[in-house]
Amino acid sequence: MRDDLWLRCRACRSVYRDIAPDKFAQLHSDAGEDPRFCESLVETLGHQPASQSWDHLALPGNSVLEIGPGTGHLLAAAHRAGRCVTAVEASEMHRRFIRDTWGIGSVYGDVSELPRGLLFDAIIAINVVEHVYDIAAFFRFVAGVLAPNGVFFISTPNAASLEATVLRAWWSMCKEIDHVSFPTPEGMARASQAAGLRAERVWSSELPLEFPISILVAARDWTQVRLRSASAPGDAHASGSFPENGHRSSTARLARFYALSGRFDPTSRLLASLGRAGTIKAHLRRQSDGVVQPAIEAPMVT
Protein backbone atom coordinates (compact mmCIF):
# COMPACT_ATOMS: atom_id res chain seq x y z
CA MET A 1 0.00 0.00 0.00
CA ARG A 2 1.88 3.07 1.26
CA ASP A 3 5.28 3.19 2.90
CA ASP A 4 3.78 4.27 6.25
CA LEU A 5 4.99 2.57 9.41
CA TRP A 6 2.42 1.41 11.97
CA LEU A 7 3.62 0.59 15.49
CA ARG A 8 1.90 -1.62 18.09
CA CYS A 9 2.23 -0.89 21.80
CA ARG A 10 3.70 -3.89 23.62
CA ALA A 11 1.75 -3.14 26.79
CA CYS A 12 -1.81 -2.61 25.52
CA ARG A 13 -1.53 -3.65 21.82
CA SER A 14 -2.92 -0.33 20.55
CA VAL A 15 -1.66 0.73 17.11
CA TYR A 16 -0.18 4.09 16.12
CA ARG A 17 1.10 5.53 12.89
CA ASP A 18 4.70 6.74 12.82
CA ILE A 19 4.33 10.22 11.34
CA ALA A 20 5.73 13.66 12.11
CA PRO A 21 3.28 16.10 13.78
CA ASP A 22 3.56 18.72 11.04
CA LYS A 23 2.94 16.20 8.28
CA PHE A 24 -0.07 14.80 10.11
CA ALA A 25 -1.49 18.28 10.69
CA GLN A 26 -1.34 19.00 6.97
CA LEU A 27 -2.97 15.68 6.04
CA HIS A 28 -5.69 16.24 8.60
CA SER A 29 -6.38 19.70 7.23
CA ASP A 30 -6.58 18.37 3.68
CA ALA A 31 -8.98 15.58 4.71
CA GLY A 32 -11.27 18.02 6.51
CA GLU A 33 -11.81 20.03 3.35
CA ASP A 34 -12.67 17.01 1.16
CA PRO A 35 -16.32 17.62 0.14
CA ARG A 36 -16.97 13.92 -0.54
CA PHE A 37 -17.27 13.10 3.16
CA CYS A 38 -19.99 15.68 3.76
CA GLU A 39 -21.79 14.77 0.55
CA SER A 40 -21.86 11.04 1.35
CA LEU A 41 -23.26 11.61 4.84
CA VAL A 42 -25.98 13.92 3.57
CA GLU A 43 -26.83 11.35 0.90
CA THR A 44 -27.20 8.72 3.61
CA LEU A 45 -28.81 10.72 6.43
CA GLY A 46 -30.62 13.41 4.49
CA HIS A 47 -31.41 16.68 6.23
CA GLN A 48 -33.08 15.28 9.32
CA PRO A 49 -31.38 15.09 12.75
CA ALA A 50 -30.17 11.63 13.81
CA SER A 51 -32.80 11.41 16.54
CA GLN A 52 -32.86 7.61 16.73
CA SER A 53 -29.09 7.46 17.29
CA TRP A 54 -29.30 10.19 19.90
CA ASP A 55 -32.09 8.44 21.79
CA HIS A 56 -30.09 5.20 21.72
CA LEU A 57 -27.12 6.87 23.41
CA ALA A 58 -29.30 7.91 26.37
CA LEU A 59 -26.69 10.34 27.69
CA PRO A 60 -27.39 12.25 30.91
CA GLY A 61 -27.60 15.93 31.78
CA ASN A 62 -28.41 19.10 29.91
CA SER A 63 -25.13 20.30 28.38
CA VAL A 64 -23.54 18.34 25.54
CA LEU A 65 -20.18 18.74 23.81
CA GLU A 66 -19.60 16.83 20.60
CA ILE A 67 -16.03 16.64 19.36
CA GLY A 68 -15.74 16.08 15.63
CA PRO A 69 -19.47 16.21 14.79
CA GLY A 70 -18.86 16.19 11.02
CA THR A 71 -22.16 17.20 9.42
CA GLY A 72 -23.77 17.61 12.85
CA HIS A 73 -26.71 15.21 12.44
CA LEU A 74 -26.28 13.85 15.98
CA LEU A 75 -25.63 17.31 17.41
CA ALA A 76 -28.84 18.55 15.78
CA ALA A 77 -30.76 15.68 17.36
CA ALA A 78 -29.44 16.60 20.81
CA HIS A 79 -30.40 20.22 20.17
CA ARG A 80 -33.89 19.20 19.06
CA ALA A 81 -34.19 17.14 22.26
CA GLY A 82 -33.71 20.30 24.29
CA ARG A 83 -30.05 19.92 25.22
CA CYS A 84 -27.63 22.85 25.30
CA VAL A 85 -25.14 21.84 22.61
CA THR A 86 -21.57 22.86 21.81
CA ALA A 87 -19.17 21.38 19.28
CA VAL A 88 -15.50 21.39 18.30
CA GLU A 89 -15.01 20.72 14.59
CA ALA A 90 -11.68 21.28 12.86
CA SER A 91 -13.14 21.45 9.34
CA GLU A 92 -14.34 24.91 8.35
CA MET A 93 -16.54 23.27 5.70
CA HIS A 94 -18.31 21.18 8.32
CA ARG A 95 -18.66 24.11 10.73
CA ARG A 96 -20.34 26.11 8.00
CA PHE A 97 -22.67 23.21 7.16
CA ILE A 98 -23.71 22.86 10.81
CA ARG A 99 -24.44 26.56 11.15
CA ASP A 100 -26.31 26.84 7.85
CA THR A 101 -28.27 23.57 8.07
CA TRP A 102 -29.06 23.24 11.76
CA GLY A 103 -28.77 26.83 12.98
CA ILE A 104 -26.25 25.86 15.68
CA GLY A 105 -23.74 28.63 16.23
CA SER A 106 -21.71 27.29 19.18
CA VAL A 107 -19.27 25.40 16.95
CA TYR A 108 -15.56 26.05 17.48
CA GLY A 109 -12.58 25.21 15.30
CA ASP A 110 -10.30 24.08 18.11
CA VAL A 111 -10.57 23.08 21.77
CA SER A 112 -8.53 26.14 22.72
CA GLU A 113 -11.40 28.35 21.46
CA LEU A 114 -13.93 26.99 23.96
CA PRO A 115 -15.01 29.58 26.55
CA ARG A 116 -13.08 29.07 29.76
CA GLY A 117 -14.91 27.48 32.66
CA LEU A 118 -17.44 25.49 30.62
CA LEU A 119 -18.25 22.02 31.94
CA PHE A 120 -20.39 19.48 30.10
CA ASP A 121 -22.68 16.76 31.42
CA ALA A 122 -22.00 14.60 28.36
CA ILE A 123 -19.19 14.58 25.81
CA ILE A 124 -19.34 12.62 22.55
CA ALA A 125 -16.48 11.61 20.26
CA ILE A 126 -17.56 9.27 17.45
CA ASN A 127 -14.92 8.36 14.87
CA VAL A 128 -12.57 10.94 16.36
CA VAL A 129 -9.79 9.15 18.28
CA GLU A 130 -8.36 7.69 15.07
CA HIS A 131 -7.69 11.30 13.99
CA VAL A 132 -6.04 12.33 17.30
CA TYR A 133 -2.26 12.64 17.33
CA ASP A 134 -1.80 12.90 21.12
CA ILE A 135 -4.18 10.50 22.86
CA ALA A 136 -3.03 11.35 26.39
CA ALA A 137 -3.60 15.09 25.85
CA PHE A 138 -7.00 14.38 24.33
CA PHE A 139 -8.20 12.39 27.34
CA ARG A 140 -6.85 15.00 29.75
CA PHE A 141 -8.76 17.70 27.87
CA VAL A 142 -11.99 15.68 28.06
CA ALA A 143 -11.53 15.08 31.77
CA GLY A 144 -10.94 18.79 32.29
CA VAL A 145 -14.23 19.90 30.70
CA LEU A 146 -16.41 17.02 31.88
CA ALA A 147 -18.71 17.90 34.78
CA PRO A 148 -18.46 15.83 37.97
CA ASN A 149 -20.25 12.53 37.37
CA GLY A 150 -20.48 13.41 33.66
CA VAL A 151 -20.24 10.78 30.93
CA PHE A 152 -17.88 10.60 27.97
CA PHE A 153 -19.08 8.38 25.10
CA ILE A 154 -16.44 7.33 22.62
CA SER A 155 -16.50 5.15 19.49
CA THR A 156 -13.45 4.41 17.32
CA PRO A 157 -11.86 1.61 15.24
CA ASN A 158 -10.69 -1.33 17.36
CA ALA A 159 -7.01 -2.31 17.07
CA ALA A 160 -7.90 -5.66 18.68
CA SER A 161 -10.47 -6.46 16.01
CA LEU A 162 -10.11 -9.59 13.92
CA GLU A 163 -9.75 -7.59 10.71
CA ALA A 164 -7.00 -5.42 12.22
CA THR A 165 -5.16 -8.52 13.43
CA VAL A 166 -5.49 -10.45 10.17
CA LEU A 167 -5.17 -7.66 7.62
CA ARG A 168 -2.63 -5.46 9.45
CA ALA A 169 -1.66 -2.54 7.15
CA TRP A 170 -4.21 -3.75 4.55
CA TRP A 171 -7.03 -2.98 6.99
CA SER A 172 -9.20 -0.34 5.33
CA MET A 173 -8.85 1.94 8.38
CA CYS A 174 -5.18 2.36 7.50
CA LYS A 175 -6.12 3.87 4.13
CA GLU A 176 -7.50 7.13 5.51
CA ILE A 177 -4.86 9.80 5.07
CA ASP A 178 -5.25 11.23 8.58
CA HIS A 179 -5.83 8.10 10.65
CA VAL A 180 -3.08 7.78 13.25
CA SER A 181 -4.39 6.08 16.41
CA PHE A 182 -6.26 2.80 16.93
CA PRO A 183 -6.77 1.77 20.59
CA THR A 184 -7.60 -1.64 22.00
CA PRO A 185 -10.08 -2.10 24.86
CA GLU A 186 -7.13 -2.34 27.26
CA GLY A 187 -5.55 0.77 25.78
CA MET A 188 -8.84 2.64 26.14
CA ALA A 189 -9.10 1.65 29.80
CA ARG A 190 -5.49 2.67 30.49
CA ALA A 191 -5.87 6.07 28.82
CA SER A 192 -9.07 6.85 30.69
CA GLN A 193 -7.61 5.83 34.04
CA ALA A 194 -4.52 7.98 33.48
CA ALA A 195 -6.79 10.96 32.81
CA GLY A 196 -8.85 10.41 35.95
CA LEU A 197 -11.85 8.85 34.25
CA ARG A 198 -13.53 5.60 35.24
CA ALA A 199 -14.35 3.14 32.47
CA GLU A 200 -17.90 2.08 33.29
CA ARG A 201 -18.15 -0.03 30.17
CA VAL A 202 -15.84 -0.81 27.26
CA TRP A 203 -17.19 -3.02 24.50
CA SER A 204 -16.93 -3.68 20.78
CA SER A 205 -19.40 -3.97 17.92
CA GLU A 206 -19.42 -3.95 14.15
CA LEU A 207 -21.69 -3.66 11.17
CA PRO A 208 -23.22 -6.79 9.64
CA LEU A 209 -20.74 -8.75 7.51
CA GLU A 210 -18.03 -6.20 8.28
CA PHE A 211 -15.26 -8.79 8.61
CA PRO A 212 -15.87 -10.61 5.29
CA ILE A 213 -16.34 -7.25 3.54
CA SER A 214 -13.03 -6.07 5.00
CA ILE A 215 -11.36 -9.19 3.62
CA LEU A 216 -12.80 -8.56 0.17
CA VAL A 217 -11.78 -4.89 0.20
CA ALA A 218 -8.24 -5.79 1.26
CA ALA A 219 -8.03 -8.44 -1.47
CA ARG A 220 -9.21 -5.92 -4.05
CA ASP A 221 -6.67 -3.34 -2.90
CA TRP A 222 -3.84 -5.88 -2.85
CA THR A 223 -4.72 -7.03 -6.37
CA GLN A 224 -4.86 -3.46 -7.67
CA VAL A 225 -1.47 -2.67 -6.18
CA ARG A 226 0.10 -5.81 -7.65
CA LEU A 227 -1.36 -5.11 -11.10
CA ARG A 228 -0.23 -1.49 -11.08
CA SER A 229 3.21 -2.44 -9.82
CA ALA A 230 3.54 -4.96 -12.63
CA SER A 231 2.53 -2.38 -15.21
CA ALA A 232 4.98 0.24 -13.89
CA PRO A 233 7.84 -1.65 -12.24
CA GLY A 234 10.06 1.42 -12.18
CA ASP A 235 7.73 3.31 -9.84
CA ALA A 236 6.28 0.81 -7.40
CA HIS A 237 5.31 3.36 -4.77
CA ALA A 238 3.37 5.54 -7.16
CA SER A 239 1.67 2.56 -8.78
CA GLY A 240 0.64 1.33 -5.35
CA SER A 241 -1.37 4.42 -4.59
CA PHE A 242 -5.11 4.61 -4.87
CA PRO A 243 -7.84 7.03 -3.74
CA GLU A 244 -7.52 7.34 0.04
CA ASN A 245 -11.13 8.25 0.64
CA GLY A 246 -12.72 6.27 -2.16
CA HIS A 247 -14.82 4.16 0.19
CA ARG A 248 -16.63 7.24 1.43
CA SER A 249 -18.47 7.69 -1.86
CA SER A 250 -20.23 4.36 -1.29
CA THR A 251 -21.51 5.24 2.19
CA ALA A 252 -25.16 5.37 1.17
CA ARG A 253 -25.03 2.05 -0.70
CA LEU A 254 -23.32 0.39 2.26
CA ALA A 255 -25.91 1.77 4.68
CA ARG A 256 -28.72 0.19 2.66
CA PHE A 257 -26.79 -3.08 2.44
CA TYR A 258 -26.17 -3.21 6.20
CA ALA A 259 -29.82 -2.49 6.94
CA LEU A 260 -30.84 -5.56 4.90
CA SER A 261 -28.07 -7.97 5.88
CA GLY A 262 -28.03 -7.60 9.67
CA ARG A 263 -30.46 -10.39 10.36
CA PHE A 264 -28.43 -12.92 8.34
CA ASP A 265 -25.00 -12.34 9.89
CA PRO A 266 -23.92 -14.25 13.04
CA THR A 267 -20.22 -13.28 12.78
CA SER A 268 -20.63 -9.69 13.93
CA ARG A 269 -22.39 -10.76 17.12
CA LEU A 270 -19.77 -13.44 17.84
CA LEU A 271 -16.85 -11.06 17.33
CA ALA A 272 -18.56 -8.46 19.52
CA SER A 273 -18.93 -10.98 22.34
CA LEU A 274 -15.20 -11.74 22.09
CA GLY A 275 -14.17 -8.08 22.00
CA ARG A 276 -12.80 -8.55 18.47
CA ALA A 277 -15.38 -6.56 16.48
CA GLY A 278 -14.34 -3.68 14.26
CA THR A 279 -15.35 -0.79 16.54
CA ILE A 280 -14.55 -0.15 20.18
CA LYS A 281 -16.98 1.87 22.30
CA ALA A 282 -16.79 3.12 25.86
CA HIS A 283 -18.74 4.92 28.56
CA LEU A 284 -16.25 6.83 30.71
CA ARG A 285 -17.33 8.76 33.79
CA ARG A 286 -15.69 11.49 35.80
CA GLN A 287 -15.94 10.74 39.49
CA SER A 288 -18.07 13.24 41.40
CA ASP A 289 -15.34 13.67 44.02
CA GLY A 290 -12.46 13.67 41.55
CA VAL A 291 -10.33 16.75 40.95
CA VAL A 292 -9.18 17.03 37.34
CA GLN A 293 -7.30 20.06 36.09
CA PRO A 294 -8.35 21.34 32.65
CA ALA A 295 -5.75 20.64 30.00
CA ILE A 296 -5.81 22.27 26.58
CA GLU A 297 -2.47 21.67 25.00
CA ALA A 298 -0.77 20.85 21.71
CA PRO A 299 -0.20 18.75 19.77
CA MET A 300 -3.78 17.51 19.78
CA VAL A 301 -5.64 17.53 16.49
CA THR A 302 -9.22 16.28 16.33
C-alpha positions in Angstrom: 0.0 0.0 0.0 1.9 3.1 1.3 5.3 3.2 2.9 3.8 4.3 6.3 5.0 2.6 9.4 2.4 1.4 12.0 3.6 0.6 15.5 1.9 -1.6 18.1 2.2 -0.9 21.8 3.7 -3.9 23.6 1.7 -3.1 26.8 -1.8 -2.6 25.5 -1.5 -3.7 21.8 -2.9 -0.3 20.6 -1.7 0.7 17.1 -0.2 4.1 16.1 1.1 5.5 12.9 4.7 6.7 12.8 4.3 10.2 11.3 5.7 13.7 12.1 3.3 16.1 13.8 3.6 18.7 11.0 2.9 16.2 8.3 -0.1 14.8 10.1 -1.5 18.3 10.7 -1.3 19.0 7.0 -3.0 15.7 6.0 -5.7 16.2 8.6 -6.4 19.7 7.2 -6.6 18.4 3.7 -9.0 15.6 4.7 -11.3 18.0 6.5 -11.8 20.0 3.3 -12.7 17.0 1.2 -16.3 17.6 0.1 -17.0 13.9 -0.5 -17.3 13.1 3.2 -20.0 15.7 3.8 -21.8 14.8 0.6 -21.9 11.0 1.3 -23.3 11.6 4.8 -26.0 13.9 3.6 -26.8 11.3 0.9 -27.2 8.7 3.6 -28.8 10.7 6.4 -30.6 13.4 4.5 -31.4 16.7 6.2 -33.1 15.3 9.3 -31.4 15.1 12.7 -30.2 11.6 13.8 -32.8 11.4 16.5 -32.9 7.6 16.7 -29.1 7.5 17.3 -29.3 10.2 19.9 -32.1 8.4 21.8 -30.1 5.2 21.7 -27.1 6.9 23.4 -29.3 7.9 26.4 -26.7 10.3 27.7 -27.4 12.2 30.9 -27.6 15.9 31.8 -28.4 19.1 29.9 -25.1 20.3 28.4 -23.5 18.3 25.5 -20.2 18.7 23.8 -19.6 16.8 20.6 -16.0 16.6 19.4 -15.7 16.1 15.6 -19.5 16.2 14.8 -18.9 16.2 11.0 -22.2 17.2 9.4 -23.8 17.6 12.9 -26.7 15.2 12.4 -26.3 13.9 16.0 -25.6 17.3 17.4 -28.8 18.5 15.8 -30.8 15.7 17.4 -29.4 16.6 20.8 -30.4 20.2 20.2 -33.9 19.2 19.1 -34.2 17.1 22.3 -33.7 20.3 24.3 -30.0 19.9 25.2 -27.6 22.9 25.3 -25.1 21.8 22.6 -21.6 22.9 21.8 -19.2 21.4 19.3 -15.5 21.4 18.3 -15.0 20.7 14.6 -11.7 21.3 12.9 -13.1 21.5 9.3 -14.3 24.9 8.4 -16.5 23.3 5.7 -18.3 21.2 8.3 -18.7 24.1 10.7 -20.3 26.1 8.0 -22.7 23.2 7.2 -23.7 22.9 10.8 -24.4 26.6 11.2 -26.3 26.8 7.8 -28.3 23.6 8.1 -29.1 23.2 11.8 -28.8 26.8 13.0 -26.3 25.9 15.7 -23.7 28.6 16.2 -21.7 27.3 19.2 -19.3 25.4 17.0 -15.6 26.1 17.5 -12.6 25.2 15.3 -10.3 24.1 18.1 -10.6 23.1 21.8 -8.5 26.1 22.7 -11.4 28.4 21.5 -13.9 27.0 24.0 -15.0 29.6 26.6 -13.1 29.1 29.8 -14.9 27.5 32.7 -17.4 25.5 30.6 -18.2 22.0 31.9 -20.4 19.5 30.1 -22.7 16.8 31.4 -22.0 14.6 28.4 -19.2 14.6 25.8 -19.3 12.6 22.6 -16.5 11.6 20.3 -17.6 9.3 17.4 -14.9 8.4 14.9 -12.6 10.9 16.4 -9.8 9.1 18.3 -8.4 7.7 15.1 -7.7 11.3 14.0 -6.0 12.3 17.3 -2.3 12.6 17.3 -1.8 12.9 21.1 -4.2 10.5 22.9 -3.0 11.3 26.4 -3.6 15.1 25.9 -7.0 14.4 24.3 -8.2 12.4 27.3 -6.9 15.0 29.8 -8.8 17.7 27.9 -12.0 15.7 28.1 -11.5 15.1 31.8 -10.9 18.8 32.3 -14.2 19.9 30.7 -16.4 17.0 31.9 -18.7 17.9 34.8 -18.5 15.8 38.0 -20.3 12.5 37.4 -20.5 13.4 33.7 -20.2 10.8 30.9 -17.9 10.6 28.0 -19.1 8.4 25.1 -16.4 7.3 22.6 -16.5 5.2 19.5 -13.5 4.4 17.3 -11.9 1.6 15.2 -10.7 -1.3 17.4 -7.0 -2.3 17.1 -7.9 -5.7 18.7 -10.5 -6.5 16.0 -10.1 -9.6 13.9 -9.7 -7.6 10.7 -7.0 -5.4 12.2 -5.2 -8.5 13.4 -5.5 -10.5 10.2 -5.2 -7.7 7.6 -2.6 -5.5 9.4 -1.7 -2.5 7.1 -4.2 -3.7 4.6 -7.0 -3.0 7.0 -9.2 -0.3 5.3 -8.9 1.9 8.4 -5.2 2.4 7.5 -6.1 3.9 4.1 -7.5 7.1 5.5 -4.9 9.8 5.1 -5.2 11.2 8.6 -5.8 8.1 10.7 -3.1 7.8 13.3 -4.4 6.1 16.4 -6.3 2.8 16.9 -6.8 1.8 20.6 -7.6 -1.6 22.0 -10.1 -2.1 24.9 -7.1 -2.3 27.3 -5.6 0.8 25.8 -8.8 2.6 26.1 -9.1 1.6 29.8 -5.5 2.7 30.5 -5.9 6.1 28.8 -9.1 6.8 30.7 -7.6 5.8 34.0 -4.5 8.0 33.5 -6.8 11.0 32.8 -8.9 10.4 36.0 -11.9 8.8 34.3 -13.5 5.6 35.2 -14.3 3.1 32.5 -17.9 2.1 33.3 -18.2 0.0 30.2 -15.8 -0.8 27.3 -17.2 -3.0 24.5 -16.9 -3.7 20.8 -19.4 -4.0 17.9 -19.4 -4.0 14.2 -21.7 -3.7 11.2 -23.2 -6.8 9.6 -20.7 -8.8 7.5 -18.0 -6.2 8.3 -15.3 -8.8 8.6 -15.9 -10.6 5.3 -16.3 -7.3 3.5 -13.0 -6.1 5.0 -11.4 -9.2 3.6 -12.8 -8.6 0.2 -11.8 -4.9 0.2 -8.2 -5.8 1.3 -8.0 -8.4 -1.5 -9.2 -5.9 -4.1 -6.7 -3.3 -2.9 -3.8 -5.9 -2.9 -4.7 -7.0 -6.4 -4.9 -3.5 -7.7 -1.5 -2.7 -6.2 0.1 -5.8 -7.6 -1.4 -5.1 -11.1 -0.2 -1.5 -11.1 3.2 -2.4 -9.8 3.5 -5.0 -12.6 2.5 -2.4 -15.2 5.0 0.2 -13.9 7.8 -1.7 -12.2 10.1 1.4 -12.2 7.7 3.3 -9.8 6.3 0.8 -7.4 5.3 3.4 -4.8 3.4 5.5 -7.2 1.7 2.6 -8.8 0.6 1.3 -5.4 -1.4 4.4 -4.6 -5.1 4.6 -4.9 -7.8 7.0 -3.7 -7.5 7.3 0.0 -11.1 8.2 0.6 -12.7 6.3 -2.2 -14.8 4.2 0.2 -16.6 7.2 1.4 -18.5 7.7 -1.9 -20.2 4.4 -1.3 -21.5 5.2 2.2 -25.2 5.4 1.2 -25.0 2.0 -0.7 -23.3 0.4 2.3 -25.9 1.8 4.7 -28.7 0.2 2.7 -26.8 -3.1 2.4 -26.2 -3.2 6.2 -29.8 -2.5 6.9 -30.8 -5.6 4.9 -28.1 -8.0 5.9 -28.0 -7.6 9.7 -30.5 -10.4 10.4 -28.4 -12.9 8.3 -25.0 -12.3 9.9 -23.9 -14.2 13.0 -20.2 -13.3 12.8 -20.6 -9.7 13.9 -22.4 -10.8 17.1 -19.8 -13.4 17.8 -16.9 -11.1 17.3 -18.6 -8.5 19.5 -18.9 -11.0 22.3 -15.2 -11.7 22.1 -14.2 -8.1 22.0 -12.8 -8.5 18.5 -15.4 -6.6 16.5 -14.3 -3.7 14.3 -15.4 -0.8 16.5 -14.5 -0.1 20.2 -17.0 1.9 22.3 -16.8 3.1 25.9 -18.7 4.9 28.6 -16.3 6.8 30.7 -17.3 8.8 33.8 -15.7 11.5 35.8 -15.9 10.7 39.5 -18.1 13.2 41.4 -15.3 13.7 44.0 -12.5 13.7 41.5 -10.3 16.7 41.0 -9.2 17.0 37.3 -7.3 20.1 36.1 -8.4 21.3 32.6 -5.8 20.6 30.0 -5.8 22.3 26.6 -2.5 21.7 25.0 -0.8 20.9 21.7 -0.2 18.8 19.8 -3.8 17.5 19.8 -5.6 17.5 16.5 -9.2 16.3 16.3 
